[in-house]
Amino acid sequence: MTYLVTARKWRPMVFDDIVGQAHIATTLRNAIATNRLSHAYIFSGPRGVGKTTTARILAKAVNCLAPENHNPDNKCDLCVEITEGRSVNVFEIDGASNRGVEEIRNLREAVRYGPAKGKYKIYIIDEVHMLTKEAFNALLKTLEEPPSYVMFIFATTEIHKVPLTILSRCQRFEFRRISIEEIISRLHLIAKEEKITIDDDTLLLIAKRADGSMRDAQSIFDQVVSFCGNKITSQQIIEMLNLVDEEFFFRLADTIKTKEIKVGLLLADEIIQRGYDLREFLNGFIEHLRNTLIAKTTKSTKLIEASEGIKKRFESDANKFSEIDLLRLIQIVSDAENAIKWSRQPRLKLEIAIVQMIKLDSSVEIGSLIERLENISTSSGDMQPDNDLSNYETSNRKTKDAPIRGSVKATQPTLRPDQVIKPSITLSQIPVVAEPIRLPTKNDILEKWSMFVSEARKERIAIGTILSETSFIDINNDRLCISCPDDFHADTLNLNKNRQYLQEIAERVYGAKVHLETILSSKTNSPAILKQIESPQENQSQPLAQQHPVIQALVREFGAKPINR
């Protein structure tokens, strides 16, 4: 007998054998039981999850001569013909190679004729999203009102490319990715029937590599059996598929923790020499950091897809990094993975990422940092003198009364620690006088007026356009006066939200807060307006003493007011 690959040999034959899609199998079987079959179905989902297989089972179930619990018996002539692909009632069409409007016209002509055998004439179109727009349009009328004996089953991996006019005429079923546990269970059954020795840890490597696709898992399984024979170990799979061993990731994590740049670069060289795909390696390290984060935050390894031995290592390594540091490391690795994708020097990008992770400083929460600073401040209080001034004076008088004998040498007086006098005022009690903010001058306004208008127009075009039709008059302290051509411009700019917006733009452009004031151009030359624009006399004659930083600090901190003399 001709050899069949595992994916074909172990293809599900009834609804109960479909792995990971119980919600779809139950719905279709109930539809058959209650005779509520639709004339068109569309199956969407990732590759290798059972879309075409389900379509074939449905085709057999609706045409089976002796169904068993609404499943095909796979023994009657019609079921055997469909299984072997020689049925005259079931047509499997590849949408990628039959995508034109001419092929759809031929299909419409064939639909007019009833089934040669059985109850239904079924068209299974795989990768239906590959049809052209014209082909979809040619199919619309037939799909909306087909003959009672016709059923369409579409399969696609890119449902977003199918027109809504097609989707609205079909019952849609979403196939999900198959879980790792379900893949392991199915492969374990196949290995047992094929008399192949393989443990669950080894099957886990195959299931993770398959990435939710049962067909991919079975293809890898065939490849592994060809390489290893009937006894398979995890190390053989790692070598055959050139997988990155989890030990590499633990070594890199230890190197990051110990801050050894030399060891990290040697590890990068080992990765290159072994021929690992660098993006695959970085994606694997992201998963490693994710698993460490899961083990640290949840205090459990339930969400980690790994063998029991690896899970225990994650539990023991969970406290090596903080949650914040793990997130920062994941960000560095993600950036490196994106950079390698387009870089001509992928090795350099890998080495830079490793050095960045090794040189990354540990994060400190601001709350704990403040607490540490407070403790330091409390423990380093000022020293208290042991003796007061009266003791010092008494000692000084005794020294005066004593007779002086011999020569006296001039010495530099020294103070003992117990003679240090605590100052009555500390530096921290002296208010810090901030430098006064420099307000923009008239020349500053004129030089940056076009920039001011452009910045206002970037975020709100209408307001910026209205502002461009005004003109600058004068700047008096923090009052920015502009001339408006009419009431519409003035009223628009005087709205609270618009005024606030322009004042924020002005602060960004001129570096100081200003208050916007609008004046109609027809009134600009009036004496009252000119007087309003001019600086008040008391501001012009303000004494220079009041402009001193210390005086301004007193006014600001204590509410002091100048007194006229």
C-alpha positions in Angstrom: 0.0 0.0 0.0 1.2 3.5 -0.9 2.5 5.5 2.2 0.3 8.3 3.4 1.5 11.1 5.5 0.1 11.4 9.0 -2.0 14.4 8.1 -3.9 12.4 5.4 -3.9 9.1 7.2 -5.3 10.5 10.4 -7.7 13.0 8.8 -10.9 13.1 10.9 -13.8 11.2 9.2 -16.7 12.2 11.5 -17.7 15.3 13.4 -16.6 13.7 16.7 -13.0 13.4 15.5 -12.5 17.1 14.7 -10.0 18.4 17.2 -10.5 21.8 18.9 -13.7 22.8 17.0 -16.4 21.3 19.1 -18.6 24.4 18.8 -18.7 24.1 15.0 -19.1 20.3 14.9 -22.1 20.5 17.3 -23.8 23.3 15.3 -23.5 21.5 12.0 -24.6 18.2 13.4 -27.7 19.8 15.0 -28.5 21.6 11.7 -28.5 18.2 10.0 -30.7 16.7 12.7 -33.3 19.5 12.5 -33.1 19.9 8.7 -32.0 23.5 9.0 -29.1 23.4 6.6 -28.0 26.7 4.9 -27.3 26.9 1.2 -23.9 28.6 1.9 -21.3 28.4 4.6 -18.0 30.2 5.0 -15.3 28.7 7.2 -12.5 31.0 8.3 -9.5 30.6 10.6 -5.7 29.9 10.7 -4.1 27.3 8.5 -4.3 23.6 9.4 -7.2 23.8 11.9 -9.8 21.7 10.0 -11.7 23.9 7.6 -11.5 21.7 4.5 -11.8 18.6 6.6 -15.0 19.9 8.2 -16.3 20.8 4.7 -15.7 17.2 3.5 -17.4 15.7 6.6 -20.4 18.0 6.1 -20.6 17.0 2.4 -20.5 13.3 3.3 -23.0 13.7 6.2 -25.7 15.4 4.0 -25.4 12.8 1.2 -24.7 9.7 3.3 -27.1 6.8 2.6 -26.9 5.4 6.2 -25.9 8.2 8.6 -25.0 7.2 12.2 -26.1 9.8 14.8 -25.9 12.4 12.0 -22.4 11.5 11.2 -21.4 9.8 7.9 -20.9 6.1 8.1 -17.9 6.3 5.7 -18.9 2.9 4.3 -21.6 3.7 1.7 -20.6 4.3 -2.0 -21.2 8.1 -1.7 -19.0 8.5 1.4 -16.2 6.4 -0.1 -16.3 8.4 -3.4 -16.1 11.7 -1.5 -13.3 10.4 0.7 -11.3 9.3 -2.3 -12.0 12.5 -4.2 -13.9 11.0 -7.1 -17.4 12.1 -6.4 -19.5 13.6 -9.2 -21.5 15.5 -6.6 -18.7 17.2 -4.6 -16.4 19.7 -6.4 -13.3 21.0 -4.6 -12.1 24.2 -6.3 -8.9 26.1 -5.6 -9.7 29.7 -5.4 -6.2 30.8 -6.1 -6.0 29.1 -9.6 -9.7 29.5 -10.5 -10.1 33.1 -9.5 -11.4 34.7 -12.7 -14.9 35.7 -13.8 -14.9 33.1 -16.6 -14.5 30.2 -14.1 -17.4 31.5 -12.0 -19.5 31.7 -15.2 -18.8 28.1 -15.9 -19.7 27.3 -12.3 -23.1 29.1 -12.7 -23.8 27.0 -15.8 -23.0 23.8 -13.9 -25.3 24.7 -11.0 -28.3 24.5 -13.3 -28.0 20.7 -13.4 -29.0 18.5 -10.4 -26.8 16.0 -8.6 -26.1 12.7 -10.3 -26.2 10.8 -7.0 -27.4 11.7 -3.6 -29.3 14.7 -2.3 -26.9 17.6 -2.6 -24.5 19.0 -5.2 -21.7 20.7 -3.1 -19.1 23.2 -4.2 -16.1 23.6 -1.8 -14.0 26.6 -2.8 -10.8 26.8 -0.8 -9.0 30.1 -0.3 -12.0 32.0 -1.6 -10.5 35.3 -0.8 -8.3 34.9 -3.8 -11.2 35.4 -6.2 -11.3 38.7 -8.1 -13.8 41.4 -7.5 -15.5 40.6 -10.8 -15.7 36.9 -9.9 -17.3 37.7 -6.6 -19.9 39.9 -8.3 -20.7 37.2 -10.8 -21.3 34.8 -8.0 -23.7 37.1 -6.0 -27.0 36.2 -7.7 -26.3 32.5 -7.7 -25.2 32.6 -4.0 -28.3 34.5 -3.0 -30.9 32.2 -4.6 -29.3 28.9 -5.5 -31.3 25.8 -6.5 -32.5 23.8 -3.5 -30.0 21.0 -4.2 -26.9 23.2 -4.2 -24.7 23.9 -1.2 -21.6 26.2 -1.2 -18.9 25.8 1.4 -16.1 28.5 1.3 -12.9 28.3 3.2 -10.4 31.1 3.8 -7.6 32.2 6.0 -8.1 35.9 5.4 -11.8 36.6 6.0 -11.3 40.4 5.8 -10.6 40.1 2.1 -14.0 38.6 1.4 -16.6 41.2 0.3 -19.4 42.0 2.8 -21.9 41.2 0.1 -20.6 37.6 0.1 -20.4 37.3 3.9 -24.0 38.5 4.3 -25.2 35.6 2.2 -23.4 32.9 4.2 -23.4 31.3 7.6 -20.0 32.2 9.0 -18.0 29.8 11.3 -14.8 30.9 13.0 -12.2 28.2 13.5 -9.9 28.8 16.4 -6.2 27.9 16.9 -5.8 24.4 18.4 -4.4 24.5 21.9 -1.1 22.9 22.8 -2.9 20.4 25.1 -5.2 19.2 22.3 -2.3 18.8 19.8 -0.3 16.8 22.4 -3.3 14.6 23.0 -3.8 13.9 19.3 -0.1 13.2 18.6 0.0 11.0 21.7 -2.8 8.9 20.2 -1.1 8.7 16.8 2.2 7.7 18.3 0.5 5.0 20.4 -1.2 3.6 17.3 2.0 3.8 15.2 4.0 2.2 18.0 6.3 5.1 18.4 7.9 5.9 21.8 7.8 9.6 22.6 7.2 11.5 25.9 5.0 14.5 26.5 8.0 16.9 26.9 9.1 16.0 23.4 5.5 16.4 22.1 5.4 19.8 23.7 8.3 21.0 21.5 6.4 19.8 18.4 3.1 21.4 19.5 4.8 24.8 20.3 6.5 24.7 16.9 3.2 24.0 15.2 1.7 27.3 16.5 -1.9 26.1 16.8 -2.0 24.1 13.5 -2.7 20.4 13.7 -1.5 19.9 10.1 1.8 21.5 10.9 2.2 19.4 14.0 1.5 16.2 12.1 4.0 17.2 9.4 6.7 17.9 12.0 5.9 14.6 13.6 6.5 12.8 10.3 9.8 14.6 9.9 10.9 13.7 13.4 10.0 10.0 12.9 12.0 9.9 9.7 15.0 11.4 11.6 14.8 9.6 14.9 13.1 6.3 14.1 10.5 4.8 16.6 12.2 6.2 19.7 12.2 10.0 19.9 13.9 12.3 22.5 13.6 16.0 23.0 17.3 16.6 22.3 17.0 14.9 18.9 14.1 17.3 18.0 16.1 20.3 19.2 19.0 19.3 16.9 16.8 18.3 13.9 14.6 21.4 13.9 17.5 23.7 15.1 15.4 24.9 18.0 16.9 27.2 20.6 17.4 25.3 23.8 15.7 26.8 26.8 19.1 26.6 28.6 20.3 29.5 26.3 17.6 31.8 27.7 18.4 30.9 31.3 22.1 31.6 30.7 21.3 35.0 29.1 19.1 35.9 32.0 21.8 35.0 34.5 24.3 37.1 32.5 22.0 40.1 32.5 21.6 39.7 36.3 25.4 39.4 36.9 26.2 42.4 34.6 28.9 40.4 32.6 29.2 42.1 29.2 32.0 39.7 28.1 30.0 36.6 28.8 27.0 38.2 27.1 28.9 38.9 23.9 30.4 35.4 23.9 26.9 34.0 24.2 25.8 36.1 21.2 28.7 34.6 19.2 27.7 31.1 20.2 24.1 31.9 19.0 25.6 33.0 15.6 27.9 30.0 15.3 25.1 27.6 15.9 23.1 29.1 13.0 20.0 30.1 15.0 17.6 32.4 13.4 18.2 35.7 15.3 14.6 36.8 15.2 13.4 33.4 16.4 15.9 33.6 19.2 14.7 37.0 20.3 11.1 35.9 20.1 12.0 32.9 22.3 13.7 35.2 24.8 10.6 37.4 24.9 8.6 34.3 25.8 11.2 33.4 28.4 10.9 36.9 30.0 7.1 36.6 29.8 7.2 33.3 31.6 9.4 34.8 34.3 7.0 37.7 34.7 4.0 35.3 34.9 5.8 33.2 37.6 6.7 36.3 39.6 3.3 38.1 39.5 0.9 35.1 39.8 3.1 33.0 42.1 2.2 30.1 39.8 3.3 28.4 36.6 -0.2 27.4 35.4 0.0 29.8 32.5 3.4 28.7 31.4 3.6 26.2 28.5 6.7 24.2 29.4 7.8 21.0 30.9 7.6 20.5 34.7 11.4 20.8 35.1 11.4 24.1 33.2 8.5 25.4 35.2 10.4 24.8 38.5 13.3 26.8 37.1 11.0 29.7 36.4 9.7 29.5 40.0 13.2 29.7 41.4 14.3 32.5 39.0 11.2 34.6 39.5 12.8 36.9 42.1 15.9 37.8 40.1 14.1 40.7 38.4 11.4 43.1 39.4 8.2 43.4 37.3 9.3 46.8 36.0 12.7 45.5 34.9 11.2 42.6 33.1 8.9 44.9 31.2 11.9 47.1 30.2 13.8 44.0 29.1 10.9 42.9 27.0 10.8 46.3 25.3 14.5 46.2 24.5 14.2 42.7 23.0 11.1 43.7 21.0 12.9 46.8 19.6 15.8 44.6 18.6 13.6 42.1 16.9 12.0 44.8 14.8 15.4 46.3 14.0 16.9 43.0 12.9 14.0 42.5 10.5 15.3 45.3 8.2 19.0 45.5 9.2 21.9 44.5 7.1 23.9 43.8 10.3 21.7 41.6 12.4 24.6 40.4 14.6 25.4 44.0 15.6 21.8 44.6 16.5 21.8 41.5 18.7 25.0 42.4 20.4 23.7 46.0 21.1 20.5 44.6 22.6 22.4 42.2 24.9 24.8 45.0 26.0 21.8 47.3 26.6 20.1 44.7 28.8 23.3 44.0 30.8 23.9 47.7 31.4 20.3 48.4 32.3 20.1 49.8 35.9 17.6 48.2 38.3 14.4 50.2 38.7 13.6 51.8 42.1 10.0 52.7 43.0 9.6 56.4 43.8 7.8 55.6 47.1 10.6 53.4 48.4 13.2 56.0 47.3 11.4 58.8 49.2 11.2 56.6 52.3 14.9 55.9 52.1 15.7 59.6 51.8 13.5 60.4 54.8 15.3 57.7 56.8 18.7 59.2 55.9 17.5 62.7 56.8 16.3 61.5 60.2 19.4 59.5 61.1 21.8 62.3 60.1 20.4 65.0 62.4 22.5 68.0 63.7 24.9 67.2 66.5 24.0 68.8 69.9 26.8 70.6 71.9 27.5 69.0 75.3 28.7 72.3 77.0 26.9 75.6 76.9 28.6 79.0 76.7 28.6 79.5 80.5 31.0 76.6 80.9 33.2 78.0 78.2 33.2 81.4 79.9 34.1 79.9 83.3 37.0 78.0 81.8 38.1 81.2 80.1 38.2 83.2 83.4 40.3 80.5 85.1 42.8 80.7 82.3 43.1 84.5 82.7 43.9 84.3 86.4 46.6 81.7 86.1 50.2 83.1 85.9 52.1 82.7 82.6 55.4 80.9 82.8 57.9 80.4 80.1 57.6 81.4 76.5 54.2 81.3 74.8 54.1 79.8 71.3 51.5 81.1 68.9 49.2 78.2 67.9 46.2 78.0 65.6 43.1 77.6 67.8 41.2 74.4 67.3 37.6 73.5 68.2 36.6 70.1 69.5 33.3 68.6 68.3 31.7 69.3 71.6 32.4 73.1 71.1 30.4 73.3 67.8 27.5 75.7 68.2 24.3 74.9 66.3 23.3 77.8 64.0 20.0 79.4 64.7 19.1 79.5 61.0 19.8 76.8 58.4 20.2 77.3 54.7 17.1 75.3 54.1 15.1 78.0 56.0 16.3 80.7 53.7 13.8 81.2 50.9 15.2 80.6 47.4 14.5 83.6 45.2 13.6 82.5 41.7 14.8 84.6 38.8 12.0 86.7 37.4 10.5 85.3 34.2 11.5 87.4 31.2 8.4 88.6 29.3 8.7 88.9 25.5 9.4 92.3 24.1 7.8 93.9 21.0 10.6 92.8 18.8 10.3 89.2 20.2 6.6 89.2 19.2 7.3 90.5 15.7 10.1 88.1 15.0 8.1 85.0 16.0 4.6 86.2 14.9 4.6 83.9 11.8 5.7 81.0 14.0 2.9 81.7 16.4 0.4 81.7 13.6 1.8 78.5 12.1 1.7 76.6 15.5 -1.9 77.7 16.0 -2.8 76.4 12.6 -1.2 73.0 13.1 -3.7 71.8 15.6 -6.8 73.9 14.8 -6.7 75.2 11.2 -9.8 77.5 11.5 -8.4 79.4 14.5 -5.0 79.6 12.9 -6.5 81.1 9.7 -8.5 83.6 11.7 -5.4 84.6 13.7 -3.4 85.0 10.4 -5.9 87.7 9.4 -5.2 89.8 12.5 -2.2 92.0 13.2 0.0 92.6 16.2 -0.3 96.0 18.0 1.7 96.0 21.2 2.9 94.0 24.2 2.4 95.6 27.6 3.7 93.4 30.5 1.8 90.2 29.8 -1.0 91.7 27.7 -0.7 90.8 24.0 -2.8 93.2 22.0 -3.9 92.3 18.5 -6.0 94.1 16.0 -9.0 92.3 14.4 -10.6 93.4 11.1 -14.2 92.9 12.3 -16.5 91.6 15.1 -16.5 88.1 13.8 -12.7 87.7 14.2 -12.8 89.4 17.7 -15.7 87.3 18.9 -14.2 84.1 17.7 -10.9 84.7 19.3 -12.5 85.9 22.6 -14.3 82.6 23.1 -12.9 81.0 26.3 -11.7 77.8 24.6 -10.1 79.7 21.7 -8.5 82.3 23.9 -7.1 79.5 26.2 -5.8 77.6 23.2 -4.0 80.7 21.7 -2.5 81.6 25.1 -1.1 78.1 25.4 0.4 78.3 21.9 1.9 81.7 22.8 3.5 80.3 25.9 5.2 77.6 23.9 6.4 80.0 21.3 7.5 83.0 23.5 8.4 81.1 26.6 6.1 83.1 28.9 2.5 83.3 29.8 0.6 86.2 28.1 -3.0 87.3 28.1 -4.7 87.9 24.8 -6.6 91.1 24.2 -8.4 91.9 20.9 -9.2 95.3 19.5 -11.1 96.2 16.4 -8.9 97.8 13.8 -11.5 100.6 13.3 -10.9 101.6 16.9 -7.2 101.2 17.1 -6.4 104.8 16.5 -8.9 106.2 19.1 -7.3 108.1 22.1 -9.0 105.8 24.6 -7.6 102.7 23.0 -4.2 104.2 22.7 -4.3 105.1 26.4 -5.3 101.5 27.2 -2.4 100.1 25.2 0.1 102.3 26.8 1.7 101.2 30.1 0.1 102.7 33.2 2.1 105.6 34.7 2.6 103.8 38.0 4.2 100.9 36.2 6.5 103.2 34.3 7.6 105.0 37.5 7.9 101.8 39.6 10.9 102.3 41.8 13.9 100.1 40.9 13.9 98.8 44.5 10.6 97.1 43.9 12.2 95.2 41.0 14.8 93.6 43.2 14.5 89.8 43.4 14.5 89.9 47.2 11.7 92.4 47.3 9.7 90.4 44.7 10.2 87.3 46.9 8.8 89.1 49.9 5.8 90.2 47.9 5.2 86.7 46.6 5.9 84.7 49.7 4.5 87.0 52.5 2.1 89.2 50.6 4.1 92.4 51.3 2.8 95.6 49.8 4.9 98.7 48.9 4.3 101.8 50.9 4.4 105.2 49.2 6.4 107.9 51.0 
